[in-house]
Amino acid sequence: MSKKDLIEQLRHRIASNDRWALRTLMRIYQNQTADEQCRETTIERNGIGFTGPDAEIMTSFARQYQRRGCLSPKQMIILHRRMPAYAKQIVQCTDTTRLEHAFCGTCYTHTVDSQSAACTHTQHTTDTTMPTRTLNRNAETPEIELPPDAATADDHRNPPRRRRNEEEPAPDVGHLVQPEARHELDKLILHAEVKTDILSGLRALEIRADLDRIWNLSSIQPQEGKCILNFYGPPGTGKTRAALGIALRLRKPLYQVDYSAVISKYLGDTAKHIKAAFQSAREHDAVLFFDEADSLLSKRVATGESCSTSINQNRNCLMQELDRFDGVVIVTTNLFENYDPALLRRIQRHIKFRLPNASMRRELFALHLPNPDRVQADYAVLAELSKGLSGGDILNVCVNAIHVGSVDPNPERWLVTQKMLEKEIAKVKKAKAEHSGEKGKNRRMIGFQPS
């Protein structure tokens, strides 16, 4: 349908009060009037006349040149595409075809000739097409004072992290923990042989002078304050609590290593952080504590692996620092079998923490229910029901039972009963059974079964 036929059809629909046809016809007339005004606009540059959209482009380019003194590369490309005859006339260049390829993009090549032609095109077009504007390039630019903490170009080229001419402060890769009176070893409920091994290691530090005098121990072990202990066993058996008790017994703080600050994605930084942890323990005269140490003391990997360089470097650095450190180091783990074999001979005492027996569980219930006047339970029965639970599990059972018995609005009625404790014990055992997969053994099999 032609434009004329469309207009006639719209006029016919307007006669029947069609508002959509009226709006459409008004838009057609507005666009037609704008096109006629645009075609009537004519300007002249260097003897060549421009009408319509070309005249508007030349006018906008001229205004920008008057304000900024130059045109952008995109505007130069538009100028060449819309007015190629005008661009060829004002550009004094012998290879016009190469210039068209460079600007129009039909066969763009990164050659020296095309780049020089493009520069010549831009310079001649701006100088010939637009009015001349003199820029005072010799004028002195006032200096801007930067704040003292402003970043300079040298800071971006050489970040502070990688500057070797300046000594960087040692990173803080751990937390300093002050043991409290409640962390005494005498209050810790452990097996007798576990307490004996711990006290034997501490006694060796206390009687070091007598050991040197009688046995000349310094000739085979010159480091007088060295004592490395490995606590391993199931979770919740008191390994971390025993480390705090040792620090309290030695009257020293406990420096607990933070693995999130030690591990780094940069090759070599993890080894530096390990060294910084030992240095911080020396400066604070603290007991160095690696909790869940299997993450750092695991076995070294074969050289064919992609991460073997980093992992083996970190393990070797840690074992070297253990050899040099003249102090108390405690490492704990639930996965003792993952330790590197070379680490075993560097540890003086390997102490295994086992689950509590019936008498120990009875003592744990009495310890974790500190107000016996509000407890109505038989600790002997609870000890039998909680077989297989650790000290940490019994602590959770007692705390949850206290919360259940404290729901009454009147605090004077708060009470912990035998039923509450048995219910919490059942919950813990159920969670452990589901985690270990025992419950899955009784699941119904899906599919064909042999008759």
C-alpha positions as a printed NumPy array, in Angstrom:
array([[  0.   ,   0.   ,   0.   ],
       [  1.401,   3.378,  -0.951],
       [  1.523,   6.367,   1.328],
       [ -1.173,   8.116,  -0.68 ],
       [ -3.584,   5.179,  -0.375],
       [ -2.899,   4.968,   3.374],
       [ -3.779,   8.632,   3.828],
       [ -7.039,   8.224,   1.89 ],
       [ -8.01 ,   5.217,   3.997],
       [ -7.261,   7.09 ,   7.197],
       [ -9.397,  10.046,   6.074],
       [-12.27 ,   7.689,   5.363],
       [-12.002,   6.194,   8.876],
       [-11.792,   9.671,  10.416],
       [-15.212,  10.411,   8.889],
       [-16.603,   7.623,  11.102],
       [-15.055,   9.198,  14.254],
       [-12.07 ,   6.824,  14.431],
       [ -9.634,   8.411,  16.937],
       [ -6.784,   6.001,  16.14 ],
       [ -6.906,   7.029,  12.463],
       [ -6.871,  10.684,  13.465],
       [ -3.76 ,  10.261,  15.643],
       [ -1.973,   8.262,  12.936],
       [ -2.687,  10.848,  10.263],
       [ -1.425,  13.657,  12.524],
       [  1.863,  11.782,  13.029],
       [  2.291,  11.339,   9.271],
       [  1.8  ,  15.055,   8.64 ],
       [  4.204,  15.968,  11.494],
       [  6.947,  13.721,  10.104],
       [  6.367,  15.004,   6.584],
       [  6.633,  18.603,   7.759],
       [  9.855,  17.821,   9.647],
       [ 11.368,  16.173,   6.555],
       [ 10.463,  19.156,   4.404],
       [ 12.055,  21.561,   6.899],
       [ 15.151,  19.368,   7.07 ],
       [ 15.465,  19.29 ,   3.273],
       [ 15.122,  23.064,   3.137],
       [ 18.074,  23.525,   5.553],
       [ 21.231,  24.239,   3.556],
       [ 24.731,  25.245,   4.671],
       [ 27.909,  25.735,   2.716],
       [ 31.453,  24.63 ,   3.686],
       [ 34.486,  25.208,   1.441],
       [ 32.312,  25.718,  -1.602],
       [ 30.25 ,  22.548,  -1.13 ],
       [ 26.599,  22.759,  -0.118],
       [ 25.013,  20.425,   2.449],
       [ 21.271,  19.865,   2.854],
       [ 19.064,  17.781,   5.104],
       [ 20.704,  15.492,   7.704],
       [ 24.206,  16.331,   6.426],
       [ 23.616,  19.987,   7.256],
       [ 22.578,  19.085,  10.817],
       [ 25.683,  16.924,  11.262],
       [ 27.986,  19.703,  10.031],
       [ 26.285,  22.218,  12.33 ],
       [ 26.66 ,  19.995,  15.434],
       [ 30.293,  19.196,  14.57 ],
       [ 31.07 ,  22.884,  14.136],
       [ 29.587,  23.719,  17.539],
       [ 31.61 ,  20.98 ,  19.245],
       [ 34.803,  22.105,  17.54 ],
       [ 34.229,  25.647,  18.772],
       [ 33.833,  24.358,  22.328],
       [ 36.593,  21.686,  22.464],
       [ 38.894,  22.423,  19.569],
       [ 38.782,  18.865,  18.174],
       [ 36.528,  16.05 ,  16.957],
       [ 36.329,  12.523,  18.296],
       [ 37.425,   9.563,  16.124],
       [ 33.805,   8.403,  15.923],
       [ 32.72 ,  11.782,  14.566],
       [ 35.507,  11.676,  11.993],
       [ 34.26 ,   8.285,  10.774],
       [ 30.697,   9.622,  10.514],
       [ 31.978,  12.619,   8.559],
       [ 33.795,  10.378,   6.076],
       [ 30.881,   7.962,   5.638],
       [ 28.156,  10.582,   5.174],
       [ 30.226,  12.979,   3.032],
       [ 32.995,  11.009,   1.259],
       [ 33.317,  13.513,  -1.592],
       [ 33.821,  16.37 ,   0.829],
       [ 36.35 ,  14.361,   2.863],
       [ 38.357,  13.421,  -0.235],
       [ 38.492,  17.038,  -1.368],
       [ 39.826,  18.408,   1.909],
       [ 42.299,  15.574,   2.628],
       [ 45.717,  15.846,   0.898],
       [ 46.478,  12.134,   0.731],
       [ 47.73 ,  10.136,  -2.248],
       [ 46.332,   6.747,  -1.202],
       [ 42.616,   7.494,  -0.949],
       [ 41.54 ,   3.839,  -1.179],
       [ 43.588,   2.837,   1.854],
       [ 42.11 ,   5.789,   3.723],
       [ 38.579,   4.604,   2.924],
       [ 39.448,   1.098,   4.135],
       [ 40.841,   2.436,   7.372],
       [ 37.831,   4.594,   8.21 ],
       [ 34.915,   2.776,   6.635],
       [ 35.957,  -0.655,   7.973],
       [ 35.507,  -2.57 ,   4.702],
       [ 39.039,  -3.926,   4.751],
       [ 40.624,  -2.659,   7.942],
       [ 44.331,  -3.417,   8.372],
       [ 46.708,  -2.493,  11.211],
       [ 49.499,  -1.241,   8.964],
       [ 51.754,   1.723,   9.405],
       [ 50.43 ,   3.348,   6.182],
       [ 46.776,   3.075,   7.26 ],
       [ 47.54 ,   4.498,  10.704],
       [ 49.443,   7.424,   9.243],
       [ 46.664,   8.012,   6.685],
       [ 44.104,   7.995,   9.472],
       [ 46.113,  10.549,  11.445],
       [ 46.504,  12.717,   8.308],
       [ 42.759,  12.454,   7.61 ],
       [ 41.856,  13.563,  11.114],
       [ 44.298,  16.47 ,  11.164],
       [ 43.374,  17.868,   7.723],
       [ 39.642,  17.461,   8.264],
       [ 39.632,  19.342,  11.544],
       [ 41.933,  22.065,  10.199],
       [ 40.073,  22.585,   6.903],
       [ 36.45 ,  21.965,   7.802],
       [ 36.065,  23.779,  11.095],
       [ 37.029,  27.32 ,  12.068],
       [ 40.575,  27.743,  13.274],
       [ 40.944,  27.936,  17.023],
       [ 44.241,  28.842,  18.619],
       [ 45.09 ,  26.876,  21.747],
       [ 47.616,  28.288,  24.169],
       [ 49.625,  25.135,  24.873],
       [ 52.428,  27.034,  26.582],
       [ 50.186,  28.311,  29.353],
       [ 51.21 ,  27.05 ,  32.768],
       [ 48.734,  24.691,  34.384],
       [ 48.252,  25.367,  38.094],
       [ 49.502,  22.537,  40.291],
       [ 46.923,  20.631,  42.321],
       [ 47.932,  19.611,  45.828],
       [ 47.138,  15.96 ,  46.546],
       [ 46.148,  14.726,  49.985],
       [ 48.86 ,  12.838,  51.905],
       [ 47.115,   9.462,  51.429],
       [ 46.418,   9.903,  47.697],
       [ 47.565,   7.099,  45.394],
       [ 50.137,   8.01 ,  42.773],
       [ 51.183,   6.34 ,  39.52 ],
       [ 54.123,   4.724,  41.285],
       [ 51.758,   3.074,  43.774],
       [ 49.785,   1.457,  40.96 ],
       [ 52.892,   0.239,  39.152],
       [ 54.466,  -1.129,  42.345],
       [ 51.787,  -2.089,  44.889],
       [ 52.916,  -1.981,  48.545],
       [ 52.39 ,  -5.739,  48.852],
       [ 55.141,  -6.494,  46.364],
       [ 57.712,  -3.884,  47.392],
       [ 60.845,  -5.565,  48.582],
       [ 62.794,  -2.492,  49.59 ],
       [ 60.485,  -1.898,  52.56 ],
       [ 60.06 ,  -4.274,  55.476],
       [ 56.442,  -5.346,  55.818],
       [ 55.063,  -5.911,  59.312],
       [ 54.44 ,  -9.521,  60.284],
       [ 50.788, -10.474,  59.636],
       [ 48.528, -11.386,  62.535],
       [ 47.726, -15.044,  61.87 ],
       [ 46.293, -16.072,  65.242],
       [ 44.335, -15.135,  68.335],
       [ 45.799, -14.688,  71.801],
       [ 43.564, -16.457,  74.344],
       [ 43.945, -15.896,  78.082],
       [ 43.019, -19.06 ,  80.037],
       [ 40.632, -18.704,  82.964],
       [ 40.361, -20.38 ,  86.353],
       [ 37.606, -22.72 ,  85.082],
       [ 40.146, -24.239,  82.66 ],
       [ 42.207, -25.935,  85.396],
       [ 43.37 , -29.43 ,  84.56 ],
       [ 42.072, -30.741,  87.896],
       [ 38.497, -29.814,  86.86 ],
       [ 38.828, -31.61 ,  83.535],
       [ 37.219, -35.062,  83.476],
       [ 39.61 , -37.334,  81.561],
       [ 40.853, -40.892,  81.662],
       [ 43.611, -41.467,  84.201],
       [ 46.272, -42.371,  81.638],
       [ 45.522, -39.22 ,  79.641],
       [ 46.052, -36.998,  82.663],
       [ 49.226, -38.89 ,  83.54 ],
       [ 50.73 , -38.32 ,  80.08 ],
       [ 49.874, -34.608,  80.157],
       [ 51.33 , -34.073,  83.618],
       [ 54.46 , -36.046,  82.686],
       [ 55.12 , -33.733,  79.756],
       [ 54.675, -30.647,  81.936],
       [ 56.802, -32.076,  84.732],
       [ 59.68 , -32.53 ,  82.276],
       [ 59.679, -28.76 ,  81.793],
       [ 59.558, -28.057,  85.527],
       [ 62.498, -30.306,  86.437],
       [ 64.651, -29.475,  83.424],
       [ 67.553, -28.311,  85.588],
       [ 67.644, -31.606,  87.499],
       [ 67.458, -33.574,  84.269],
       [ 70.496, -31.706,  82.935],
       [ 72.407, -32.258,  86.166],
       [ 71.706, -35.968,  86.454],
       [ 71.31 , -37.11 ,  82.857],
       [ 73.116, -34.349,  80.952],
       [ 69.993, -33.992,  78.823],
       [ 71.258, -30.84 ,  77.095],
       [ 73.813, -32.898,  75.18 ],
       [ 71.053, -34.702,  73.279],
       [ 68.261, -32.109,  73.506],
       [ 69.67 , -28.582,  73.754],
       [ 66.276, -26.872,  73.624],
       [ 65.255, -26.611,  77.26 ],
       [ 61.667, -25.411,  76.848],
       [ 60.671, -27.59 ,  73.915],
       [ 57.569, -29.746,  74.321],
       [ 55.351, -30.832,  71.406],
       [ 52.121, -32.646,  72.278],
       [ 49.635, -34.26 ,  69.923],
       [ 46.056, -34.721,  71.158],
       [ 43.97 , -36.982,  68.911],
       [ 40.666, -38.737,  69.304],
       [ 36.911, -38.344,  68.701],
       [ 35.394, -34.861,  68.793],
       [ 34.118, -33.559,  72.11 ],
       [ 36.547, -35.491,  74.309],
       [ 38.314, -32.44 ,  75.825],
       [ 41.334, -31.843,  73.573],
       [ 40.892, -28.065,  73.254],
       [ 39.971, -27.756,  76.938],
       [ 43.153, -29.625,  77.88 ],
       [ 45.229, -27.188,  75.812],
       [ 43.763, -24.283,  77.789],
       [ 44.487, -26.137,  81.035],
       [ 48.146, -26.596,  80.047],
       [ 48.489, -22.887,  79.251],
       [ 46.959, -22.043,  82.639],
       [ 49.311, -24.484,  84.367],
       [ 52.327, -22.854,  82.691],
       [ 50.937, -19.338,  83.376],
       [ 51.148, -18.426,  79.722],
       [ 48.603, -17.262,  77.128],
       [ 47.458, -19.564,  74.349],
       [ 48.209, -18.444,  70.789],
       [ 45.612, -20.19 ,  68.606],
       [ 46.469, -20.212,  64.909],
       [ 43.773, -18.927,  62.533],
       [ 43.838, -20.983,  59.331],
       [ 41.858, -18.384,  57.375],
       [ 44.758, -15.963,  57.881],
       [ 47.491, -18.547,  57.3  ],
       [ 46.303, -20.007,  53.983],
       [ 46.967, -17.731,  51.005],
       [ 46.363, -18.077,  47.268],
       [ 49.82 , -16.676,  46.494],
       [ 52.623, -19.175,  46.208],
       [ 55.002, -18.819,  49.158],
       [ 52.771, -16.639,  51.333],
       [ 51.376, -19.563,  53.335],
       [ 54.891, -20.605,  54.34 ],
       [ 55.608, -17.014,  55.42 ],
       [ 52.447, -16.973,  57.529],
       [ 53.414, -20.257,  59.194],
       [ 56.759, -18.732,  60.106],
       [ 54.965, -15.621,  61.396],
       [ 52.794, -17.784,  63.694],
       [ 55.868, -19.249,  65.413],
       [ 57.43 , -15.8  ,  65.665],
       [ 54.292, -14.373,  67.297],
       [ 54.283, -17.208,  69.845],
       [ 57.916, -16.367,  70.719],
       [ 57.169, -12.667,  71.12 ],
       [ 54.174, -13.269,  73.397],
       [ 55.866, -16.167,  75.236],
       [ 52.716, -18.189,  74.564],
       [ 51.749, -21.802,  74.04 ],
       [ 51.338, -22.342,  70.285],
       [ 48.078, -24.135,  69.526],
       [ 47.075, -25.731,  66.197],
       [ 43.44 , -26.836,  66.481],
       [ 42.323, -29.351,  63.821],
       [ 45.937, -29.509,  62.698],
       [ 45.35 , -32.136,  60.004],
       [ 44.536, -29.279,  57.605],
       [ 48.189, -28.18 ,  57.804],
       [ 49.929, -31.418,  58.792],
       [ 48.38 , -33.743,  56.226],
       [ 50.505, -35.988,  54.057],
       [ 52.607, -34.534,  51.273],
       [ 51.474, -35.244,  47.72 ],
       [ 53.333, -36.664,  44.717],
       [ 55.268, -34.271,  42.531],
       [ 53.039, -35.014,  39.554],
       [ 50.08 , -33.162,  41.069],
       [ 49.429, -29.562,  40.032],
       [ 49.352, -28.336,  43.652],
       [ 52.307, -30.419,  44.866],
       [ 54.758, -27.496,  44.975],
       [ 52.623, -25.375,  47.271],
       [ 51.447, -28.206,  49.567],
       [ 54.873, -29.78 ,  50.001],
       [ 56.476, -26.401,  50.577],
       [ 54.019, -25.599,  53.37 ],
       [ 54.489, -29.003,  55.059],
       [ 58.28 , -28.74 ,  54.917],
       [ 58.244, -25.206,  56.309],
       [ 55.997, -26.251,  59.207],
       [ 58.2  , -29.197,  60.14 ],
       [ 61.324, -27.03 ,  60.01 ],
       [ 59.72 , -24.484,  62.327],
       [ 58.774, -27.265,  64.744],
       [ 62.44 , -28.285,  64.865],
       [ 63.585, -24.713,  65.619],
       [ 60.869, -23.705,  68.089],
       [ 61.962, -23.745,  71.736],
       [ 58.572, -23.754,  73.422],
       [ 55.327, -25.636,  73.966],
       [ 53.313, -26.633,  70.869],
       [ 49.968, -28.435,  71.022],
       [ 48.291, -29.913,  67.952],
       [ 44.841, -31.523,  67.983],
       [ 43.031, -33.569,  65.36 ],
       [ 40.18 , -35.994,  64.798],
       [ 41.956, -37.524,  61.779],
       [ 45.281, -38.698,  63.144],
       [ 45.755, -41.103,  60.234],
       [ 46.064, -38.136,  57.844],
       [ 49.293, -36.868,  59.449],
       [ 52.472, -36.931,  57.399],
       [ 54.814, -39.725,  58.593],
       [ 57.725, -37.294,  58.9  ],
       [ 55.744, -35.373,  61.497],
       [ 55.402, -38.261,  63.932],
       [ 59.035, -38.266,  65.056],
       [ 58.921, -34.481,  65.685],
       [ 56.131, -34.888,  68.269],
       [ 57.318, -35.948,  71.701],
       [ 54.027, -37.283,  73.082],
       [ 50.995, -38.664,  71.27 ],
       [ 48.051, -38.668,  73.671],
       [ 44.791, -40.334,  72.659],
       [ 41.54 , -38.928,  74.06 ],
       [ 38.824, -41.578,  74.332],
       [ 35.082, -41.394,  74.971],
       [ 34.121, -41.248,  78.659],
       [ 33.103, -44.376,  80.54 ],
       [ 30.016, -44.735,  82.741],
       [ 31.56 , -43.168,  85.876],
       [ 32.942, -40.258,  83.849],
       [ 29.549, -39.669,  82.184],
       [ 27.929, -39.538,  85.621],
       [ 30.438, -36.899,  86.696],
       [ 29.841, -34.949,  83.497],
       [ 26.084, -34.784,  84.116],
       [ 26.682, -33.568,  87.662],
       [ 29.199, -30.973,  86.397],
       [ 27.003, -29.599,  83.593],
       [ 23.896, -29.267,  85.79 ],
       [ 25.346, -26.761,  88.262],
       [ 22.143, -26.299,  90.34 ],
       [ 21.239, -29.757,  91.711],
       [ 18.315, -28.348,  93.709],
       [ 16.335, -27.848,  90.482],
       [ 17.268, -31.19 ,  88.913],
       [ 15.093, -34.25 ,  89.371],
       [ 17.073, -37.   ,  87.658],
       [ 19.096, -40.121,  88.36 ],
       [ 22.642, -39.569,  87.09 ],
       [ 23.42 , -43.288,  87.11 ],
       [ 20.515, -44.025,  84.746],
       [ 21.472, -41.113,  82.513],
       [ 25.061, -42.418,  82.359],
       [ 23.818, -45.77 ,  81.063],
       [ 21.488, -44.175,  78.523],
       [ 24.221, -41.859,  77.197],
       [ 26.661, -44.626,  76.34 ],
       [ 28.665, -43.622,  73.247],
       [ 28.282, -39.878,  73.821],
       [ 31.26 , -37.599,  74.351],
       [ 31.681, -34.883,  76.94 ],
       [ 30.663, -32.259,  74.373],
       [ 27.494, -34.212,  73.583],
       [ 26.582, -34.419,  77.261],
       [ 27.114, -30.668,  77.577],
       [ 24.654, -30.064,  74.722],
       [ 22.144, -32.436,  76.315],
       [ 22.268, -30.57 ,  79.646],
       [ 22.057, -27.103,  78.081],
       [ 19.088, -28.075,  75.885],
       [ 17.308, -29.657,  78.846],
       [ 17.82 , -26.466,  80.864],
       [ 16.233, -24.473,  78.019],
       [ 13.276, -26.854,  77.885],
       [ 12.765, -26.629,  81.645],
       [ 12.843, -22.821,  81.628],
       [  9.755, -22.079,  79.52 ],
       [  7.432, -21.295,  82.416],
       [  6.741, -17.548,  82.826],
       [  7.552, -17.839,  86.511],
       [ 11.308, -18.523,  86.973],
       [ 10.61 , -20.054,  90.384],
       [  8.99 , -23.025,  88.62 ],
       [ 11.902, -23.79 ,  86.329],
       [ 12.944, -27.418,  86.676],
       [ 14.928, -30.081,  84.782],
       [ 13.445, -33.569,  84.967],
       [ 14.598, -37.06 ,  84.049],
       [ 12.204, -37.155,  81.089],
       [ 13.638, -33.97 ,  79.603],
       [ 17.2  , -35.283,  79.789],
       [ 16.262, -38.674,  78.317],
       [ 14.485, -36.966,  75.424],
       [ 17.55 , -34.846,  74.617],
       [ 19.808, -37.905,  74.81 ],
       [ 17.569, -39.671,  72.298],
       [ 17.805, -36.709,  69.928],
       [ 21.602, -36.707,  70.008],
       [ 21.79 , -40.468,  69.461],
       [ 19.353, -40.248,  66.566],
       [ 21.437, -37.551,  64.863],
       [ 24.613, -39.599,  65.291],
       [ 22.929, -42.713,  63.903],
       [ 21.658, -40.871,  60.817],
       [ 25.077, -39.338,  60.242],
       [ 26.898, -42.662,  60.469],
       [ 24.412, -44.346,  58.118],
       [ 23.053, -46.918,  60.545],
       [ 19.483, -45.881,  59.853],
       [ 19.966, -46.424,  56.11 ],
       [ 20.579, -50.15 ,  56.636],
       [ 16.885, -50.726,  57.315],
       [ 15.612, -48.816,  54.282],
       [ 13.353, -50.62 ,  51.822],
       [ 15.118, -51.686,  48.637],
       [ 13.647, -50.518,  45.34 ],
       [ 13.718, -52.843,  42.327],
       [ 13.76 , -56.586,  41.769],
       [ 14.801, -58.689,  44.728],
       [ 15.811, -62.342,  44.65 ],
       [ 13.069, -64.703,  45.865]])
